[in-house]
């Protein structure tokens, strides 16, 4: 790494060094230490002066704004605008302004604050702004028809989902789904020539499509992704197994065709409960004798055990049971030997595999 220096500093150091040399020649008696000190002082560089930065104010409230299609954005209130939940406001957008409805005002986590950095609320929407927003929503239906017509004409394998026009008319966004990547460059040129503004085509997934369209779930409430969820989290089939849910695709899948987001809400609670209980098949000691775990009731925190010498299955609380986490666990299932495909390898004396 090279250190950058100012040319004027080098000239000053040259003058300082030459002057010190002449003084050393004239005064050699006992003043060399002072000359060395002055010479070293001449070689010191000027300290770097950093511009004053405005200290960040902690504790500022973050404003959550919802746009069309349940799209959410995080903003700061640098302009100190008086805001209320439910109001419509103007915010800074991509190369312009946009308009949305305030759904939350308060403290946020680090991710919210990072997303809100550099974005601010401009003002509260007026009646004229609300009228313009209403006109934009009406124009979006016409834009959808035009774009769909161009998609059919170009024979593109894509499904148009929604259209959103920015409040200041500087950008129009078209959301679509497709099974694979689509070359829509010619479509963008067609739309830009018609609308004379910036065009953005954004490919989304089936979960985003459900969030944009909205609807009611099997529980009778609005979709979680359309109401309060801020981002999607991975959902696995293991979560349903931990919660002892029937592995029925019709029950576990949402309208988007993916596993329901609500499977993640109580997953940590069920995992913590299962850590406190013995596994199925574990040998346990009960007040009535030794037995084997046959069933777990995770909601009631009960363990169903078949006790030796008793015909019925009794339920016990985990405090009444004792088991060894190493010796009493059930034996793992035997895995088939490698190379045996069930076609008669001859390893079994009774024949077959």
C-alpha positions as CSV (number, residue, x, y, z in Angstrom):
1,X,0.0,0.0,0.0
2,X,1.3,3.4,-0.9
3,X,0.7,6.4,1.3
4,X,-0.4,9.5,-0.5
5,X,1.3,12.7,0.5
6,X,1.0,16.4,-0.3
7,X,3.7,17.9,-2.6
8,X,3.8,21.0,-0.4
9,X,4.8,18.9,2.6
10,X,7.8,17.5,0.7
11,X,9.0,21.0,-0.1
12,X,8.5,22.1,3.5
13,X,10.5,19.1,4.6
14,X,13.3,19.9,2.2
15,X,13.6,23.5,3.5
16,X,13.5,22.3,7.0
17,X,16.2,19.7,6.4
18,X,18.6,22.2,4.6
19,X,18.1,24.8,7.4
20,X,18.9,22.3,10.0
21,X,22.0,21.2,8.2
22,X,23.4,24.8,8.1
23,X,22.7,25.2,11.8
24,X,24.5,21.9,12.6
25,X,27.6,23.2,10.7
26,X,27.7,26.5,12.6
27,X,26.7,25.0,16.0
28,X,28.3,21.6,16.6
29,X,28.9,21.9,20.4
30,X,26.2,20.0,22.4
31,X,23.2,20.8,20.2
32,X,23.1,17.8,18.0
33,X,20.2,16.3,20.1
34,X,18.1,19.4,19.5
35,X,18.9,19.4,15.8
36,X,17.9,15.7,15.5
37,X,14.6,16.5,17.3
38,X,13.9,19.3,14.8
39,X,14.9,17.2,11.9
40,X,12.5,14.4,12.9
41,X,9.8,16.9,13.5
42,X,10.2,18.1,9.9
43,X,9.5,14.6,8.6
44,X,6.2,14.2,10.4
45,X,3.2,14.1,8.1
46,X,0.1,16.1,8.9
47,X,-2.7,14.2,10.6
48,X,-5.6,13.2,8.3
49,X,-8.6,15.4,8.9
50,X,-11.8,13.5,8.4
51,X,-15.0,15.4,7.6
52,X,-17.4,15.7,10.5
53,X,-20.1,13.1,10.4
54,X,-23.5,13.6,11.9
55,X,-23.9,11.2,14.8
56,X,-26.6,8.6,14.2
57,X,-29.6,9.1,16.4
58,X,-30.6,5.9,18.1
59,X,-34.1,5.0,18.9
60,X,-35.7,6.5,15.8
61,X,-39.0,4.9,14.8
62,X,-39.2,3.0,11.5
63,X,-42.3,3.4,9.4
64,X,-43.8,0.4,7.6
65,X,-45.6,1.3,4.4
66,X,-47.7,-1.1,2.3
67,X,-48.2,-0.6,-1.4
68,X,-50.3,-2.4,-4.0
69,X,-50.2,-6.2,-3.9
70,X,-49.3,-6.2,-0.2
71,X,-45.8,-5.1,-1.1
72,X,-44.1,-3.6,2.0
73,X,-41.3,-1.0,2.4
74,X,-39.4,0.4,5.4
75,X,-38.7,4.1,5.8
76,X,-37.4,6.7,8.2
77,X,-39.1,9.9,9.2
78,X,-36.2,12.3,8.7
79,X,-38.5,15.2,7.8
80,X,-40.4,14.8,11.2
81,X,-43.8,14.5,9.5
82,X,-46.7,13.9,11.8
83,X,-47.9,10.4,10.9
84,X,-50.6,8.0,12.0
85,X,-51.3,4.4,11.2
86,X,-53.8,4.1,8.4
87,X,-52.7,7.3,6.6
88,X,-51.5,7.5,3.0
89,X,-48.1,9.1,2.5
90,X,-45.6,9.9,-0.2
91,X,-42.2,8.2,0.0
92,X,-38.9,8.2,-1.8
93,X,-39.0,5.6,-4.6
94,X,-36.7,4.5,-7.4
95,X,-35.9,7.7,-9.2
96,X,-39.1,9.4,-8.1
97,X,-41.9,9.2,-5.6
98,X,-44.4,6.5,-4.6
99,X,-47.5,6.4,-2.4
100,X,-48.6,3.8,0.1
101,X,-50.5,3.3,3.4
102,X,-48.8,3.3,6.8
103,X,-49.3,0.1,8.7
104,X,-46.8,0.4,11.5
105,X,-44.8,3.1,13.3
106,X,-42.4,2.1,16.0
107,X,-39.1,0.4,16.9
108,X,-37.8,-2.2,14.4
109,X,-35.1,-4.8,14.3
110,X,-31.7,-4.4,12.7
111,X,-32.9,-5.7,9.4
112,X,-35.7,-3.2,9.2
113,X,-33.4,-0.3,10.1
114,X,-30.9,-1.4,7.4
115,X,-33.7,-1.5,4.8
116,X,-34.9,1.9,5.9
117,X,-31.5,3.6,5.7
118,X,-31.5,6.4,3.2
119,X,-35.3,6.2,2.6
120,X,-37.6,8.7,4.1
121,X,-41.2,9.8,4.3
122,X,-41.8,12.9,2.2
123,X,-45.3,14.1,3.3
124,X,-48.8,13.0,4.1
125,X,-51.0,12.4,1.0
126,X,-53.5,15.1,0.1
127,X,-56.9,14.7,-1.5
128,X,-55.4,15.4,-4.9
129,X,-52.8,12.7,-4.3
130,X,-55.5,10.2,-3.4
131,X,-57.4,11.1,-6.6
132,X,-54.3,10.5,-8.6
133,X,-53.7,7.1,-7.0
134,X,-57.3,6.1,-7.8
135,X,-56.7,7.1,-11.5
136,X,-53.5,5.0,-11.5
137,X,-55.3,1.9,-10.3
138,X,-57.8,2.4,-13.1
139,X,-55.1,2.7,-15.7
140,X,-53.4,-0.4,-14.6
141,X,-56.3,-2.6,-15.9
142,X,-55.8,-1.1,-19.3
143,X,-52.0,-1.7,-19.1
144,X,-52.6,-5.3,-18.1
145,X,-54.7,-5.9,-21.3
146,X,-52.1,-4.3,-23.5
147,X,-49.3,-6.3,-22.0
148,X,-51.2,-9.6,-22.2
149,X,-52.0,-8.9,-25.9
150,X,-48.2,-8.4,-26.6
151,X,-47.4,-11.6,-24.7
152,X,-49.7,-13.6,-26.9
153,X,-48.5,-11.9,-30.1
154,X,-44.8,-12.7,-29.1
155,X,-45.8,-16.3,-28.1
156,X,-44.0,-16.0,-24.8
157,X,-44.4,-18.7,-22.2
158,X,-45.2,-16.5,-19.3
159,X,-48.3,-15.8,-17.1
160,X,-49.0,-12.1,-16.3
161,X,-50.0,-11.7,-12.7
162,X,-50.2,-8.0,-11.9
163,X,-49.3,-4.5,-13.0
164,X,-48.2,-1.6,-10.7
165,X,-47.8,2.0,-11.8
166,X,-45.6,4.2,-9.8
167,X,-47.3,7.2,-8.3
168,X,-45.3,9.8,-10.3
169,X,-45.8,7.9,-13.6
170,X,-42.1,7.4,-14.1
171,X,-42.1,3.5,-14.0
172,X,-44.5,0.7,-14.7
173,X,-43.8,-2.8,-13.2
174,X,-45.3,-6.0,-14.7
175,X,-45.2,-9.1,-12.5
176,X,-45.3,-12.5,-14.1
177,X,-44.6,-16.2,-13.5
178,X,-42.9,-18.7,-15.8
179,X,-41.6,-22.2,-15.5
180,X,-38.2,-21.2,-16.9
181,X,-36.3,-18.1,-17.9
182,X,-38.0,-16.0,-20.6
183,X,-36.3,-13.6,-23.1
184,X,-38.6,-10.6,-22.9
185,X,-36.3,-8.0,-24.3
186,X,-38.6,-7.5,-27.4
187,X,-41.6,-7.2,-25.1
188,X,-39.9,-4.5,-23.1
189,X,-39.3,-2.5,-26.3
190,X,-42.9,-2.8,-27.3
191,X,-44.2,-1.7,-24.0
192,X,-41.7,1.2,-23.7
193,X,-42.7,2.4,-27.2
194,X,-46.4,2.4,-26.1
195,X,-46.2,3.9,-22.6
196,X,-43.2,6.2,-23.1
197,X,-41.8,5.5,-19.6
198,X,-39.5,3.1,-17.8
199,X,-40.7,-0.6,-18.0
200,X,-39.7,-3.3,-15.5
201,X,-40.7,-7.0,-15.9
202,X,-40.2,-8.9,-12.7
203,X,-40.4,-12.7,-12.6
204,X,-41.9,-14.0,-9.3
205,X,-42.6,-17.4,-7.7
206,X,-45.9,-19.0,-6.9
207,X,-45.7,-17.9,-3.3
208,X,-45.3,-14.3,-4.4
209,X,-48.2,-14.7,-6.7
210,X,-50.4,-15.8,-3.9
211,X,-49.3,-12.8,-1.8
212,X,-50.1,-10.3,-4.7
213,X,-53.5,-11.8,-5.4
214,X,-54.5,-12.3,-1.8
215,X,-57.3,-14.5,-0.5
216,X,-58.6,-16.6,2.4
217,X,-56.9,-19.6,3.8
218,X,-58.3,-22.9,5.1
219,X,-58.5,-21.3,8.6
220,X,-60.9,-18.6,7.3
221,X,-58.4,-15.8,7.7
222,X,-56.5,-13.7,5.2
223,X,-53.3,-15.2,3.8
224,X,-50.5,-14.8,6.2
225,X,-48.2,-13.6,3.4
226,X,-50.7,-11.0,2.4
227,X,-51.4,-9.7,5.9
228,X,-48.5,-9.7,8.4
229,X,-45.6,-11.7,7.0
230,X,-42.7,-9.5,5.9
231,X,-40.7,-12.2,4.1
232,X,-40.9,-15.9,3.3
233,X,-39.0,-18.5,5.4
234,X,-38.1,-22.0,4.3
235,X,-40.8,-24.6,5.2
236,X,-39.9,-28.3,5.2
237,X,-41.8,-31.6,5.6
238,X,-39.8,-32.4,8.7
239,X,-41.7,-29.6,10.5
240,X,-45.0,-31.5,9.9
241,X,-43.4,-34.7,11.2
242,X,-42.2,-33.0,14.4
243,X,-45.7,-31.7,15.0
244,X,-47.3,-35.1,14.4
245,X,-49.4,-33.9,11.6
246,X,-50.9,-36.3,8.9
247,X,-48.7,-36.2,5.8
248,X,-51.5,-35.3,3.5
249,X,-50.5,-32.9,0.7
250,X,-54.0,-31.5,0.5
251,X,-53.9,-30.5,4.2
252,X,-50.3,-29.3,4.4
253,X,-50.2,-27.3,1.1
254,X,-51.6,-23.8,0.7
255,X,-53.3,-22.2,-2.3
256,X,-49.8,-21.6,-3.8
257,X,-49.1,-25.3,-3.9
258,X,-46.3,-25.1,-1.4
259,X,-46.2,-26.1,2.2
260,X,-48.1,-23.7,4.5
261,X,-46.2,-20.9,6.1
262,X,-48.0,-21.5,9.4
263,X,-46.1,-24.8,9.9
264,X,-43.1,-22.7,11.1
265,X,-45.0,-20.7,13.8
266,X,-45.0,-23.4,16.5
267,X,-42.1,-25.5,15.2
268,X,-39.7,-24.4,17.9
269,X,-42.2,-25.1,20.7
270,X,-42.7,-28.6,19.4
271,X,-39.0,-29.2,19.1
272,X,-38.4,-28.1,22.6
273,X,-41.2,-30.3,23.9
274,X,-39.8,-33.4,22.1
275,X,-36.4,-32.8,23.7
276,X,-38.0,-33.3,27.1
277,X,-39.9,-36.5,26.2
278,X,-38.5,-39.9,25.4
279,X,-38.5,-41.2,21.8
280,X,-40.9,-43.8,20.6
281,X,-39.7,-47.3,21.4
282,X,-37.6,-46.2,24.4
283,X,-37.5,-48.5,27.4
284,X,-38.6,-46.5,30.5
285,X,-39.2,-47.1,34.2
286,X,-42.7,-46.1,35.3
287,X,-44.3,-46.3,38.8
288,X,-46.0,-49.5,37.6
289,X,-42.8,-51.1,36.3
290,X,-40.8,-51.3,33.1
291,X,-42.4,-50.5,29.8
292,X,-42.0,-49.2,26.3
293,X,-43.0,-45.8,24.9
294,X,-45.8,-46.2,22.3
295,X,-47.2,-42.7,21.8
296,X,-46.4,-39.1,22.6
297,X,-49.0,-36.4,23.3
298,X,-47.0,-33.2,22.6
299,X,-49.9,-30.8,23.5
300,X,-50.6,-32.3,26.9
301,X,-47.0,-33.3,27.6
302,X,-48.1,-37.0,28.2
303,X,-46.3,-40.2,27.3
304,X,-48.2,-43.4,26.5
305,X,-46.4,-46.6,27.7
306,X,-47.1,-50.3,27.5
307,X,-46.0,-51.7,30.9
308,X,-44.9,-55.3,31.1
309,X,-47.5,-57.5,32.8
310,X,-50.4,-55.0,32.0
311,X,-52.7,-55.3,29.0
312,X,-53.7,-51.6,28.8
313,X,-51.7,-48.6,27.7
314,X,-51.2,-46.0,30.4
315,X,-50.3,-42.4,30.1
316,X,-47.6,-40.8,32.3
317,X,-46.1,-37.3,32.7
318,X,-42.4,-37.1,31.9
319,X,-41.6,-36.4,35.6
320,X,-42.9,-39.9,36.5
321,X,-40.6,-41.6,34.0
322,X,-36.9,-42.5,34.1
323,X,-34.8,-43.6,31.2
324,X,-31.2,-43.7,30.1
325,X,-30.5,-41.6,27.1
326,X,-27.9,-44.1,25.8
327,X,-29.0,-47.6,26.9
328,X,-32.8,-47.4,26.7
329,X,-33.1,-45.9,23.2
330,X,-34.6,-48.1,20.5
331,X,-32.2,-49.9,18.2
332,X,-31.7,-48.2,14.8
333,X,-33.3,-49.8,11.8
334,X,-31.0,-52.1,9.9
335,X,-30.0,-50.7,6.5
336,X,-29.8,-53.0,3.5
337,X,-26.3,-54.1,2.5
338,X,-24.8,-52.3,-0.4
339,X,-25.1,-54.1,-3.7
340,X,-28.2,-56.0,-2.7
341,X,-31.2,-55.0,-4.9
342,X,-33.6,-57.7,-3.8
343,X,-33.1,-59.9,-6.8
344,X,-31.6,-62.9,-5.0
345,X,-28.0,-62.3,-4.0
346,X,-27.8,-65.6,-2.1
347,X,-26.9,-64.0,1.3
348,X,-30.0,-65.2,2.9
349,X,-30.1,-68.9,3.7
350,X,-33.9,-69.1,3.3
351,X,-33.6,-67.7,-0.2
352,X,-34.2,-64.3,-1.6
353,X,-32.9,-61.0,-0.1
